[in-house]
Amino acid sequence: MEVALVILFFILGSAVGSFLNVCMDRLPTDRSLLRPTSHCDSCQHPLAVSDLVPIFSYLWLRRRCRYCQALLPRRPFWVELGSAGLFAFGYWYYGLSIDLAVIIFYCCLFIVLAVIDLEHGLILNKIVYPAVVVALIISAFYPPSGIVDLALPWPWFGLVNSITGGAIGLIFFLLPALIYPEGMGWGDIKMAGLIGLVVGSGLVLFALLIGIILGGLVAGVLLLLKVRRWREAIPFGPFLSVGTIAILLWSSDIINWYLGLFF
């Protein structure tokens, strides 16, 4: 039974990943998520149901359009596979719980933000602003981590921790941007505030620092290799997303490891 549910969540995750791909393709260009229906970008032929089976269709068609034989992009496959793995791992780790629903929702959100920033260099307000509202609503019922254990009644305990985390994230990135405007985009600043709302005041600095360290390491490697695509600017959203997802999934392990370095 347990294995069957893990497989079921894997399939469900792949279907959600297919929808995330639609968001990544259409939101940056202000297109509707519903119209037109899915089609080949090369020949514009509408795709049949058999062409839209997550993961399987990509492998079965050997990465080519059934109608014009154009090569299909790799990203949709990896997003579907990653989402499927996330859902399966989430169920295996958390079981059917509120933790599972909240963490999977946030992970999907930051996957979309990461890929759009990587491909277009944009952190879209149309995603960030609604996500801020949703994060505040969730925090009222599912309080994020706080710096101190505040003796506040519902819903203020969660809201205060969330808003405090958002303020910390916003200020943490706003100050460097004011000192050196060319080094930090406003999208990154707003995303840092969103991260604080999501993980709370107790974990926001951990999430941001993981993103900063990872971004610095990758940027150094790309500069050494003289990769042309990233000579001018390296999008920071993907690294912030990785740091946030890591904290959402393994906050206790990461904090215990960090504290173990000093004690």
C-alpha positions as CSV (number, residue, x, y, z in Angstrom):
1,M,0.0,0.0,0.0
2,E,2.8,2.4,0.9
3,V,4.7,1.8,-2.3
4,A,1.5,2.2,-4.3
5,L,0.9,5.6,-2.7
6,V,4.5,6.7,-3.4
7,I,3.9,5.7,-7.1
8,L,0.6,7.6,-7.1
9,F,2.3,10.7,-5.8
10,F,5.0,10.3,-8.4
11,I,2.4,10.3,-11.2
12,L,0.5,13.2,-9.6
13,G,3.8,15.2,-9.3
14,S,4.5,14.6,-13.0
15,A,1.1,16.0,-13.9
16,V,1.6,19.0,-11.7
17,G,5.1,19.5,-13.4
18,S,3.3,19.6,-16.8
19,F,1.2,22.5,-15.5
20,L,4.3,24.2,-14.1
21,N,5.8,24.0,-17.6
22,V,2.8,25.8,-19.0
23,C,3.2,28.6,-16.4
24,M,6.9,28.9,-17.2
25,D,6.2,29.1,-20.9
26,R,3.2,31.5,-20.9
27,L,3.5,33.8,-17.9
28,P,6.6,35.7,-19.0
29,T,4.9,36.5,-22.3
30,D,1.5,37.4,-20.8
31,R,-0.3,34.5,-22.5
32,S,-3.3,32.8,-21.1
33,L,-2.7,29.5,-19.2
34,L,-5.8,28.0,-20.8
35,R,-5.9,29.2,-24.5
36,P,-4.6,28.1,-26.9
37,T,-4.4,24.5,-26.1
38,S,-0.9,22.8,-26.1
39,H,0.8,22.7,-29.4
40,C,4.2,22.2,-31.0
41,D,6.2,25.5,-30.9
42,S,7.8,24.6,-34.3
43,C,4.8,23.6,-36.5
44,Q,2.0,24.9,-34.3
45,H,0.1,21.6,-34.6
46,P,-2.2,20.9,-31.6
47,L,-1.0,18.1,-29.4
48,A,-3.0,15.0,-28.9
49,V,-3.6,13.5,-25.5
50,S,-1.0,10.8,-26.2
51,D,1.5,13.6,-26.8
52,L,0.9,15.1,-23.4
53,V,1.5,12.1,-21.0
54,P,4.1,13.6,-18.6
55,I,7.6,12.1,-18.8
56,F,6.5,9.1,-20.9
57,S,5.6,11.0,-24.1
58,Y,9.0,12.7,-24.1
59,L,10.8,9.4,-23.9
60,W,8.4,7.5,-26.3
61,L,8.8,10.2,-29.0
62,R,12.5,10.3,-28.5
63,R,12.5,14.0,-27.9
64,R,10.9,14.8,-31.3
65,C,7.6,16.3,-32.3
66,R,5.3,13.6,-33.7
67,Y,4.2,15.9,-36.6
68,C,7.2,17.8,-37.8
69,Q,10.1,15.9,-36.1
70,A,11.5,19.0,-34.6
71,L,13.6,18.5,-31.4
72,L,11.7,19.1,-28.2
73,P,13.2,21.2,-25.5
74,R,14.7,19.4,-22.5
75,R,13.4,21.6,-19.7
76,P,9.7,20.3,-19.7
77,F,11.0,16.7,-19.2
78,W,13.3,17.7,-16.3
79,V,10.6,19.8,-14.6
80,E,8.1,16.9,-14.9
81,L,10.6,14.4,-13.6
82,G,11.8,16.8,-10.8
83,S,8.2,17.5,-9.7
84,A,7.4,13.8,-9.7
85,G,10.4,13.1,-7.5
86,L,9.5,15.9,-5.2
87,F,5.9,14.7,-4.7
88,A,7.1,11.1,-4.2
89,F,9.8,12.1,-1.7
90,G,7.4,14.5,0.1
91,Y,4.9,11.7,0.7
92,W,7.5,9.3,1.7
93,Y,9.0,11.8,4.2
94,Y,6.0,13.6,5.5
95,G,3.0,11.2,4.8
96,L,-0.4,12.6,4.2
97,S,-0.2,15.8,6.3
98,I,-0.5,19.6,6.3
99,D,3.3,19.7,6.1
100,L,3.3,17.8,2.8
101,A,0.7,20.1,1.2
102,V,2.4,23.3,2.3
103,I,5.9,22.3,1.5
104,I,5.0,20.9,-1.9
105,F,3.1,24.1,-2.8
106,Y,6.0,26.3,-1.9
107,C,8.5,24.1,-3.7
108,C,6.5,24.3,-6.9
109,L,6.2,28.0,-6.5
110,F,10.0,28.5,-6.2
111,I,10.7,26.0,-9.0
112,V,8.6,28.2,-11.3
113,L,10.3,31.4,-10.1
114,A,13.7,29.8,-10.6
115,V,13.2,28.6,-14.2
116,I,11.6,31.8,-15.4
117,D,14.5,33.8,-13.9
118,L,17.0,31.4,-15.5
119,E,15.4,31.6,-18.9
120,H,14.1,35.2,-19.1
121,G,16.0,37.0,-16.3
122,L,12.7,38.0,-14.7
123,I,11.1,37.6,-11.3
124,L,7.5,38.3,-12.2
125,N,5.3,40.5,-10.0
126,K,2.3,38.6,-11.2
127,I,3.7,35.6,-9.3
128,V,5.4,37.3,-6.4
129,Y,2.5,39.5,-5.3
130,P,-0.2,36.8,-5.2
131,A,2.3,34.5,-3.5
132,V,2.8,37.1,-0.8
133,V,-0.9,37.1,-0.1
134,V,-1.1,33.3,-0.1
135,A,2.0,33.0,2.2
136,L,0.3,35.3,4.8
137,I,-2.9,33.3,4.7
138,I,-1.0,30.1,5.1
139,S,1.2,31.5,8.0
140,A,-2.0,32.2,10.0
141,F,-2.8,28.5,10.0
142,Y,0.6,27.0,9.6
143,P,3.0,29.2,11.5
144,P,6.6,29.4,10.1
145,S,9.7,29.4,12.3
146,G,10.2,32.4,14.5
147,I,13.3,33.9,16.1
148,V,11.7,33.7,19.5
149,D,8.6,31.8,20.8
150,L,6.1,34.6,21.0
151,A,3.2,34.0,23.3
152,L,0.6,35.3,20.9
153,P,-2.9,34.0,20.1
154,W,-4.0,32.7,16.8
155,P,-3.5,34.0,14.1
156,W,-1.0,36.6,15.3
157,F,1.7,34.1,16.2
158,G,2.1,32.9,12.6
159,L,1.5,36.3,11.0
160,V,4.1,38.1,13.2
161,N,6.8,35.4,12.5
162,S,6.0,35.5,8.8
163,I,6.0,39.3,8.5
164,T,9.1,39.6,10.6
165,G,10.8,37.1,8.3
166,G,9.7,39.0,5.2
167,A,11.1,42.3,6.7
168,I,14.4,40.6,7.5
169,G,14.7,39.2,3.9
170,L,13.7,42.5,2.3
171,I,16.2,44.6,4.4
172,F,19.0,42.0,4.0
173,F,18.9,42.4,0.2
174,L,17.7,46.1,0.1
175,L,20.8,47.5,1.8
176,P,23.3,46.0,-0.6
177,A,21.1,47.2,-3.5
178,L,21.1,50.7,-2.2
179,I,24.9,50.7,-1.8
180,Y,25.5,49.0,-5.2
181,P,22.4,49.2,-7.4
182,E,24.0,47.4,-10.4
183,G,24.6,44.3,-8.3
184,M,21.1,43.5,-7.2
185,G,17.8,43.6,-9.1
186,W,14.5,44.7,-7.5
187,G,13.1,41.3,-8.4
188,D,15.7,39.6,-6.2
189,I,14.8,42.0,-3.3
190,K,11.1,41.2,-3.6
191,M,11.9,37.5,-3.8
192,A,14.0,37.7,-0.6
193,G,11.0,39.3,1.2
194,L,8.7,36.5,-0.1
195,I,11.2,33.9,1.1
196,G,11.1,35.5,4.6
197,L,7.3,35.3,4.6
198,V,7.4,31.6,3.7
199,V,10.1,30.3,6.0
200,G,9.7,32.8,8.9
201,S,12.1,34.9,10.8
202,G,13.9,32.0,12.3
203,L,15.1,30.5,9.0
204,V,15.1,33.3,6.5
205,L,18.8,34.1,6.9
206,F,19.7,30.4,6.5
207,A,17.8,30.2,3.2
208,L,19.3,33.4,1.9
209,L,22.8,32.5,2.9
210,I,22.6,29.1,1.2
211,G,21.5,30.9,-2.0
212,I,24.3,33.5,-1.7
213,I,27.0,30.9,-1.2
214,L,25.7,28.6,-3.9
215,G,25.4,31.6,-6.3
216,G,28.9,32.7,-5.5
217,L,30.4,29.3,-6.1
218,V,28.6,28.8,-9.4
219,A,29.4,32.4,-10.6
220,G,33.1,31.8,-9.8
221,V,33.1,28.5,-11.8
222,L,31.3,30.2,-14.8
223,L,33.7,33.1,-14.8
224,L,36.7,30.8,-14.7
225,L,35.3,28.8,-17.6
226,K,34.4,32.0,-19.5
227,V,30.9,30.9,-20.3
228,R,29.6,33.6,-22.7
229,R,26.0,33.5,-21.7
230,W,26.7,34.6,-18.2
231,R,29.4,37.2,-18.8
232,E,27.2,40.2,-18.0
233,A,24.8,39.0,-15.3
234,I,23.9,35.7,-13.6
235,P,20.3,35.3,-12.5
236,F,20.1,35.0,-8.7
237,G,16.6,33.7,-8.4
238,P,17.5,30.1,-9.1
239,F,20.0,30.1,-6.2
240,L,17.6,31.7,-3.8
241,S,15.0,29.1,-4.8
242,V,17.4,26.3,-4.2
243,G,18.3,27.7,-0.7
244,T,14.6,28.1,0.1
245,I,13.7,24.6,-1.0
246,A,16.6,23.1,0.9
247,I,15.4,24.9,4.1
248,L,11.8,23.8,3.5
249,L,12.8,20.2,3.1
250,W,15.7,19.8,5.5
251,S,15.8,22.8,7.9
252,S,16.5,20.7,11.0
253,D,19.3,18.7,9.4
254,I,20.9,21.9,8.0
255,I,20.7,23.8,11.3
256,N,22.0,20.8,13.3
257,W,24.9,20.5,10.9
258,Y,25.6,24.2,11.1
259,L,25.5,24.3,14.9
260,G,27.7,21.2,15.0
261,L,30.5,23.2,13.3
262,F,30.7,25.4,16.5
263,F,29.6,23.1,19.3
